[in-house]
Amino acid sequence: DPACVQALINVVGRFPTSTYLQLNDGSLALSLGSASGAAHFERPTVLIQREGKSRVPVGREIDLSDPRASKLKISRVHKPPPDLNPKLTLIRYLQAQTPDT
């Protein structure tokens, strides 16, 4: 059913969580998931893993759909570097976002 396939794509996004992306400034980012809405389908929220020319610090979360990030573009999907573990990075990121109880 084409409607179901489109609904799945809309939820997962073009760059699913844990996809490594090379940005146009040379930085390497990890996708944290797509922003909601078709207008932001190709502009996920990312976590910078390696600094590029724009000097965005490692560990910074950037919503690429935010107009303030309009100069940053996705150049390509990047193969996971051998020294980075996307699962471990996401676990650490989520732990940092969760308040201690």
C-alpha positions in Angstrom: 0.0 0.0 0.0 1.7 3.3 -1.1 0.1 5.3 1.7 1.6 3.0 4.3 5.0 3.2 2.7 4.9 7.0 2.6 3.7 7.1 6.3 6.7 4.9 7.3 9.1 7.2 5.4 7.6 10.2 7.0 8.2 8.7 10.5 11.7 7.4 9.9 12.9 10.2 7.7 15.5 10.3 4.9 18.3 10.1 7.5 17.3 7.7 10.3 18.7 8.0 13.8 22.4 6.9 14.0 23.1 7.7 10.3 26.5 9.5 9.9 26.4 12.6 7.7 29.1 14.7 6.2 28.2 18.4 6.3 29.2 21.0 3.8 31.7 22.5 6.2 33.5 19.2 6.5 32.1 18.3 9.9 30.9 14.8 10.7 27.5 14.5 12.3 25.3 11.7 13.7 21.6 12.0 12.9 19.4 12.1 15.9 16.2 11.8 13.8 14.2 13.9 11.4 12.3 17.0 12.3 8.6 16.8 12.0 6.8 17.8 8.8 7.5 17.3 5.1 9.2 20.6 4.8 12.1 19.5 7.1 12.4 15.9 5.7 16.0 16.4 4.6 17.1 18.5 7.6 17.4 16.3 10.6 18.7 17.1 14.1 22.3 16.1 14.3 25.0 15.7 16.9 28.5 16.9 15.8 31.1 14.2 16.0 34.0 15.9 14.3 34.6 19.6 13.9 34.6 21.2 10.4 35.5 24.6 9.0 32.6 26.4 10.8 34.1 25.2 14.1 30.9 23.9 15.6 32.1 22.0 18.7 32.0 18.3 19.0 29.0 17.2 21.0 26.8 20.2 19.9 23.3 19.3 18.9 22.0 21.2 15.8 18.5 21.2 14.3 19.3 21.6 10.6 15.7 22.6 10.0 16.3 25.7 12.2 16.8 28.8 10.1 20.0 29.7 12.1 21.6 26.5 10.7 20.7 27.3 7.1 24.3 27.5 6.0 24.9 23.9 7.0 23.9 21.4 4.4 24.2 17.6 4.2 26.9 16.7 1.6 26.6 13.0 1.8 25.9 10.0 4.0 29.1 8.9 5.6 30.2 5.4 6.4 30.6 5.0 10.2 34.2 5.7 11.1 36.0 2.8 12.8 36.8 4.9 15.9 33.2 6.0 16.5 30.3 3.8 17.8 26.9 5.2 16.9 25.0 3.1 19.5 27.4 4.1 22.3 27.2 7.7 21.2 23.4 7.7 21.2 23.3 6.0 24.6 25.6 8.6 26.1 23.6 11.4 24.5 20.3 10.1 25.8 21.8 9.6 29.3 23.0 13.2 29.3 19.5 14.3 28.3 17.8 12.3 31.1 17.7 14.1 34.5 18.9 12.0 37.5 16.0 10.5 39.5 
